Amino acid sequence: MSRRASGLERDLDLVRRRAWLFVPFFLLGILLSFALGSVAGQANAVASLQLETVVHEVFIGGDRGLRIFEADAMTAEPEFKQKVRARIGDENFDYARFSISLNPHSVADGVARGTLTVSFKDDDRATAERYRQAWVDVFIEEYTGPEGLFRRRFLDKREAVALALENEYQEALKQLEDLARSKGITAPLDQVVLHKREGTLLAELPGQEAELVASLAEARAALSAARSAAPDVAAALAASVLGTSVPPAQAVESLTARVAVLEGAIAEVRKTQTQYSDASFDAEFLQALDYVRALDQLKVEGFGRLANARGSVTSAESTAEVSYSFSGGAAGTLMGRVAVVLAVTIVFGLIAIYTLEWLSQVRRGTAD
């Protein structure tokens, strides 16, 4: 080659002349690629989901099932696992191969945020990424969808509690009815059980008694005054109490009858109160009665919580932002093996070429 040739031309000519040195290192690279692939470990496909649920209309206790912890717990439900298997296309897939962890950021009334991380390892990178994506797709559908498992799971649990309390109440009420018959108690149990609830007979009796007592006091005062008053005045007093005109000759008689009626009504109200009061029952029946009353209160509260939950679910908004990453297993892939072969062949081949060229120059210099 001419001495005027550039350095690049001389280098290329040197590589062409000694290209055979690449061959042993090419073979060495192939051996190293398979050796590294066997110890490279599995490919690890990771997805990090930034989760947030905001309940815009917070009812009392209505957001307790829409928090970040429930989103994590949802992934352990059989229905969720089955949907992931269906998305993968293998009904017998081992769901336990997914690694799932939760890092909650903030949990407050109406707001829940956190990071849910899922990873999947496999010898093949493409398989690991495909299975990871199947899990992520199912989770987002079930977490953000209005009819998704995240919301249905919350409502189902609230409904199950309410129905369980209702069934237990009905069973206890039936046992109370049997006990009442065995003891000869004739008081209407629906009224006795709900004695403090607004609108029931026992709840209204005290107010009715107070009204009757006030009317009786008014009638007695009018009767006392009418007995010593002139006939026209007595008629006016009777009319004011009875709400209708009364002949003067019948004023005292009408007021006397009114007083008697009111006294009888008050006596009946008090008799009914006594008959239905807890004091009229023995200890065994009263204990069973208190248990039914407690269940009735719990049942009402249970259905109230269910209604609150439904309202919260309607106003809840869930979002999920996903970021993906990958680690491990690169040397075990086809591209990884090719990269190892090329690196070993080129790097060590060039080192061998220039080392041999340097040694040859040293020998020529020594010979001269």
Disulfide bonds with the S-S distance in Angstrom:
none
